[in-house]
Amino acid sequence: MRAYRLTMGGGIDGIVAVEEPEPTAGPGQVKVRVRATSLNYRDLGMVRNPRQGAIVPLSDGAGEVVEVGAGVTRWKAGDRVMGCFFPYWEDGPVTPEHTRASLGGVTTDGMLAEQVVLPEGAVVRTPEHLTDVEASALPCAALTAWNSMFEAYKLVPGATVLLLGTGGVSIAGLQFAQAAGARTIITSSSDEKLEQVADMGADDTVNYKDDPDWEQQVLKLTDGRGVDLVLEVGGEATFAKSMAATRIGGHIASIGGLGRVDENAPRLPMIGRNAEVVRMAVGSRAMFERMNRAIEHRQIHPVVDRVFGFNVAQDAYRYLQSQQHIGKIVITIA
């Protein structure tokens, strides 16, 4: 069986192709033939992490069940499925126990392999109208957007959502907001990308490179009120501006890394606007299933920017690093 593994501290060049024995599904497990897997910005962090073990990378993947272990009742061979980012978070509020392992994380093998073995509760059914390439785009970025908009915050028609950049979370958020009848404002440093997202249905666009005070432009677009919800993927570099662009009593879904506190960062907008900030943790299997029902009902197709072959997986990482993409980058496993 072909797979990729990370070498500690090796960066993108340390993503190494290996040949390994085929895995076997044990009791309560399913073996999945992976057809496609997609990348997230988190995966760049994994290859740079000096603590990273020699794991199979990537959290997101789709394929079909080829073997079930003893006691498995949910699945049978031939079922099309996707893996869950957190294999042990099936439902309910998130706990440390739920997040102790994540696919493609520091200690847990991910989906960049021809076959993987997962707990039977760690996969969900693929919507029938999606290809495996499209389905592989859903487990992390799309579910994070869904959780931010409909689980942590109850998005309603007519609400205004601010989306930062054109990566997987923001583009999925754009599609979900459109389906829910919400207004969307999306930012980018590229006019070309902004033209493309406008063609996708974004209501308003802001070039933050041309207008460094982009939060003021967002306020103008909302007649000074501010947006109802921000999908905050920028982290420390954008958080204060996102807060300033949020309405009084609004909501911020914190998705980007906020690990370092800048002593000079403004704090007054948080107090003055009484905004609610929730740190997002992708989502549970139950959330994933709810999202998939909505995707199927609305016949939503995830936006895939570019597809790479399995033999050039490192090129997919480099393309992600270049930030040229809109939506998701996928690796197929033929």
N, C-alpha and C positions, 0 to 999 in steps of 0.2 A: 504494500500500500504506500502511495506517495503522500507526503505531508511536508510542511515547513515547520521548523523550530527556530526559536530565537537563541542567539548566543549572548551571554551576559556582556553588556556594555558594547555590543558590536554595531549598534545603530542599524540603519537600513541594510548596509552591507552584511550585517550579521544575521540576516534572515536566510536560513540555510535549508535547501531542499534535502529531504532524507527519505530513505526507504525503511518501512517498519512493518512488523507483522500485522495482519488484519485483526482488528479488535473483535471481541465476542460479547454479545449482550448477556449480562448476568441477570439474576432475579430482579424484577422491577425495572429493568432497563430496556431501551430500544437502541438498535443500531441503525444509523441513518447514512444513506449514500448522499453525500453533499454534492449538489449541482452548481451552486453559486454562493459566494460569500462577499460581503461588502465591508468597506472600511469606514471608520469614524476617526475624528481627531484624537480620541483617546488612544488609538492604536499607535500613533506617532509617539505619544508619551510612553507607551509600553516599551518601544524599542530603545528609548533613551534612558529608561529606568535602571539605575545601577543595581537595584535589588531584584531585577527581573530574572526569574528562573528560565530554564530551557523549555519553555512551554510552546505548544502549538498556538499561534496567535489568532486574533479576530473573534469577536463575539457574535457576529451576525452571519447566519447561513440558512439555506433552504435546500431541500432535496426530498427524498422519499425513504420511508421505513423499509429496511431489507431484512430485518430480523427482530423478533421480540423475545425477551427473556421470560422465565417462569413467573407466573402470576400477573403478567401484563394483560389488562382487559380493555384499555382505551384504544389501542392501536393494533393494526395488522400490517403485514407486508404489503407494500404498494401505496400506503397512505402518504400523501404529500404533506410535509410538515416544515416548520421553522423552529429553530432553537430559541430558548428564552435566555436573555442576558443574565439574569439571576436564576440559576437552575433550582434554587430551593425557596424562592418566594412565589408561592402559589396564589395567595390572596391576603387581604387584610392590611393594616398599617405596617409600614416597613420597620423592621427590627434589625439589630446587629446579626442575629442568627440568619435572617434572610439574605444579608449581603456579605456573608462570610466568604462566599465564592462567587466569581463572575467569569463567564466564558472568556478565554483569552486574557485573563488577569494574571496576577503575580504567581499564583499557584495552580491554576486550573486550565487545562487544555481547551483551546477554542476550536474554530471551525475551518481553518485553512488546511484541510486534509481531505482525502478521498472518502473516508468513512470516519464517523465519530460515534461514540456510545454515550447516551444521556439517560438520566432518570425519566421514566415515562411521563412524569408531571412537568418535565422541562421542555416539552415541545408542544406546539399548537398547530392546528390545521391551517393549511395555506388556502386563502380565498381562491375559489375556482377560476376566476377571471384573470388571475395573475400568473405570469411566467415565473420560473424559479429565480431568474435574474431580478425581476421586480420584487418578488417576495423577500429576497435576501436583503433588501434595503430597509426592512421594517423593524427588526427586533430592538435596535437601540435608538437611533435618531427619531424615527417616527413615533415610537412609543413614548419617548421623552416629551415630544411635542404634544402628544395626546394627553398624557398625564398632566402636563402643565396647563392645558387649556380646558380639560373636561373633568379631571379627577380632583386635582388640587384647587382649581378655579373653575367655576361653572360658567363657561362662556355662553353668552346669549346673543341672539340676533341683534344687530345694531351696535354691538360693542366694538371698540377699536383695539386692534392688536398691533404692537410694534415688534418687528422681526429684524434682528441684526445679522447682516450678511446673507449669503446665498448658499450656505452649507446644508447638510441633510436635515438638521432640526428645523431651520428656518423655512426651507422649501416645503417640508411636510406640514409645518405650521400654516403656511400660506394655503395649502390645499384644504386643510381641515377648517380653517377660518372661512374660506369661501363656501364650503359645504354647510357651515353653520349660519351663514348670512351675516358674518362679521366684516367690518372694514379693516383693511390691512395697509400698514405703512412699512416699507422694507428699505433697509440701508445697504449701501455697497460703496466701494471706492472706484468702481468701474461703471462708466456710463453704458457700456455694451451689456454688462450683466443686468443693469437696471432696465434697459430696453427689453431684455428677454423676460424678466420677471413681470414687467408690465404686460407683455403679450400673454403671460400665464394668468393674468387677472389681478395682479397687485393694484390696489386703488391709488396709492401714492408712493413715490420713491424719493429717496434723499441720498445724495452723494456726500459722504462724510469727509472725503478727501478735499473736495471743492469747498465744503462748508464745515470747518472744524467745530463750529458751534451748532452741530446738527440737532441738538436737543431743542434749540430755539426754533428751528424750522419745523420740528414735530409739533411744538406748541402752536405755531402759526396755523399748521394744517388742521389742528383741532380747536381753533378759535380760542386758544389760551387755556383750554380745559385740561389737556393732557390725555394720554391714552389710558385705557382700562387695564391692559395687560401687556407686559413686556416679556418676551422670551429672551432672556439675558444670557447670551452665549459668549460675550466678549470678556467677561471676568473683570478683574481689577481695572483694566484700562478703560472700560466703558461704563462701569457700574454707576458712578456718580451722575453721568449724563443721562443714563436710563432712568435713574430716580427722578431727576429734574424734569424728564419728559412724561412722567406718570401723573395721572390725576390725583387729587386728594382722595385718600381711601382706596387707591388703586392697588394693583398686584404686580409683583415681579417674580417670575420663575427664574431662579438662579441656576443656570446650567453650566456656564463657564467656570473656570477655577478661580476661587477667591482665597487662596491659601495664604497670601501675604497681605498684611495690613499696612497700608501707607499712612504714616502719621499725618501727612499733609492733605489727605483726601477729605473733601468736604463732607460733613455729617449733617448739616442743617436741613437739607432737602428731605432726608428720611424722617426727621422729627416734624417738619412743617407739613409734609404731605400725608403723614400717618399711613404710609404704604405698608402693605403686608408683603414680606419677602419670604419665599419658600425655597429651600434648597432641594432640587429635584434629584431623584435616584432612579432614573429610567422608569421602571414599573413592574408590576406583578404579572403573573400568567393570566389572572382574571382580567386585568386591565387590557392586556394584549388581545384577549378574546373579544372583549367589548369593542376595542378599536377595529379589529378585523371584521366584525359584523357591520360597523359603520362603513368601512372601506368597501365591503361587498355591496351594501345597500346603495351607496352612491357611485359604485363602479369607479373608484379612484385608482389611478395608476401612479405609483411612485415615480419620481423624476430620476432617471439614471443618466448621468452625464457621459460616462465612458466605461467600456467593458474591456478588461485585460484578460489574457489567457493565463492559465495556471503557471506556465513555465516562465512568465515574466512578472511574477508577483511583486518583486522589488520595484518595478517600474510603476505599479499602481500606487505604492507608498510615495514614490517621488512625485507623482502627479498630485496626490493629496497635499504633499508638502508645498507644492507650487501655488496652491490656492487658486488655480484657474477654473475650478469646476463650479457647476451649479447643480445642487442635489447630491446624488450619491455616485461613488466609484465602486465598481463591482469586478470581482475576479471569478471567472468561470472555471469549473473543474470538469474537464471532458473525460 
